[in-house]
Every structure is written in structure tokens, then in C-alpha cells.
């Protein structure tokens, strides 16, 4: 398992995790709240995407590079791809999901 992406934006993380799944890249989305009160970013929540299969990590990192360039899912940018847009699979986070920020949560 390898960490490939970290962000503070829950919707962005969820969208990208669903996109990777649509590409056949098994992944895990983890939500972590910083509970070290001595740190400057105490209370901040980060979202991490882990690729489960090490053999797929290189392909996932290429998608990350493409995604980081303009913060758009690659299949949305390229209409020639013959797969459905991943946004239909990942609605915005619910209020309940946004409130679940204690400890490490896995979606």
C-alpha cells in the first residue's frame, strides 16, 4: 500500500478516489484530523489516498500528476475517453461525513 495523494479538500479527495476506482486502481481514502495541540495546524483535517496494490502505484501517480496540473479529473478534460465521468459516482460529501473529523476515518 502506498500513499499517493494528500489534500485538505474532502470533495476533491473523494472525487479523485472514485476516479481511480473507475480506472481499476483499488484505493483507500483516509481522513485524518491533526490532534497534536502543539502543532501550528492543530485541528486541520487532511484526506489521504492510498493505492492498495503496489503494482498499480505507478499508474496512479501518473494520474496524480495529470490531476495536479489543473485540478480536474483527466476523463473530464478528455472527452475522447470512453468511460463515464466519475462525478456521477461521487456526490459531494454529506453534512454527516464532513462532521466526522475525529481520529482517522476511512471512507
C-alpha positions as CSV (number, residue, x, y, z in Angstrom):
1,X,0.0,0.0,0.0
2,X,1.4,3.4,-1.0
3,X,0.3,7.0,-0.2
4,X,-0.1,8.8,-3.5
5,X,-2.2,11.9,-2.7
6,X,-2.9,14.3,0.2
7,X,-5.3,17.2,0.3
8,X,-7.4,19.4,2.7
9,X,-10.4,19.4,0.3
10,X,-12.8,16.5,1.1
11,X,-14.7,16.7,-2.1
12,X,-11.6,16.8,-4.2
13,X,-10.2,13.7,-2.4
14,X,-13.5,11.8,-2.8
15,X,-13.8,12.7,-6.4
16,X,-10.2,11.6,-7.2
17,X,-10.6,8.3,-5.2
18,X,-13.7,7.5,-7.2
19,X,-11.9,8.3,-10.4
20,X,-9.0,6.0,-9.5
21,X,-11.6,3.2,-8.8
22,X,-13.2,3.8,-12.2
23,X,-9.7,3.3,-13.7
24,X,-9.4,-0.1,-11.9
25,X,-7.0,1.2,-9.3
26,X,-8.0,-0.1,-5.9
27,X,-7.5,2.6,-3.3
28,X,-8.4,3.7,0.2
29,X,-9.5,7.2,1.2
30,X,-8.4,8.1,4.8
31,X,-9.5,11.2,6.7
32,X,-7.1,12.2,9.5
33,X,-7.5,15.1,12.0
34,X,-4.4,16.6,13.5
35,X,-4.8,16.2,17.2
36,X,-1.3,17.3,18.2
37,X,-2.2,20.6,20.0
38,X,1.5,21.7,19.9
39,X,1.5,21.9,16.1
40,X,0.6,25.0,14.1
41,X,-2.0,23.1,12.1
42,X,-3.8,21.6,15.1
43,X,-7.4,20.6,14.2
44,X,-6.8,20.6,10.5
45,X,-8.2,17.6,8.6
46,X,-6.3,16.0,5.8
47,X,-7.5,13.4,3.3
48,X,-5.1,10.8,2.1
49,X,-5.5,8.4,-0.8
50,X,-3.6,5.2,-0.6
51,X,-3.2,2.7,-3.5
52,X,-3.7,-0.8,-2.3
53,X,-1.7,-2.7,-5.0
54,X,1.9,-1.6,-5.3
55,X,1.9,-2.7,-9.0
56,X,-0.8,0.0,-9.7
57,X,1.0,2.8,-7.8
58,X,3.0,4.0,-10.8
59,X,-0.2,4.3,-12.9
60,X,-1.9,6.1,-10.1
61,X,1.0,8.6,-9.7
62,X,0.7,9.4,-13.4
63,X,-3.0,10.3,-12.8
64,X,-2.0,12.4,-9.8
65,X,0.5,14.4,-12.0
66,X,-2.2,15.0,-14.6
67,X,-4.7,15.9,-11.9
68,X,-2.3,18.3,-10.1
69,X,-1.7,20.3,-13.3
70,X,-5.2,21.9,-13.3
71,X,-7.2,20.2,-10.5
72,X,-9.5,18.5,-12.9
73,X,-10.2,14.8,-13.4
74,X,-8.5,13.6,-16.6
75,X,-11.6,12.0,-18.1
76,X,-13.5,15.2,-17.8
77,X,-10.8,17.1,-19.6
78,X,-10.6,14.5,-22.4
79,X,-14.0,13.7,-24.0
80,X,-12.4,11.1,-26.2
81,X,-12.1,8.7,-23.3
82,X,-14.9,6.1,-23.5
83,X,-15.8,5.9,-19.8
84,X,-18.4,7.7,-17.8
85,X,-17.5,10.8,-15.9
86,X,-16.6,9.9,-12.3
87,X,-18.5,12.8,-10.9
88,X,-21.7,10.8,-11.4
89,X,-20.4,8.3,-8.9
90,X,-19.3,10.7,-6.2
91,X,-21.8,13.3,-5.0
92,X,-20.4,15.9,-2.6
93,X,-19.8,14.8,0.9
94,X,-22.8,14.8,3.2
95,X,-23.0,17.0,6.3
96,X,-22.5,13.9,8.4
97,X,-19.3,13.0,6.5
98,X,-18.0,16.5,6.9
99,X,-18.6,16.4,10.7
100,X,-16.8,13.0,11.1
101,X,-13.4,14.5,11.7
102,X,-12.3,12.8,14.9
103,X,-9.3,10.5,14.6
104,X,-8.8,8.5,11.4
105,X,-11.8,7.7,9.3
106,X,-11.8,5.6,6.2
107,X,-14.5,6.0,3.5
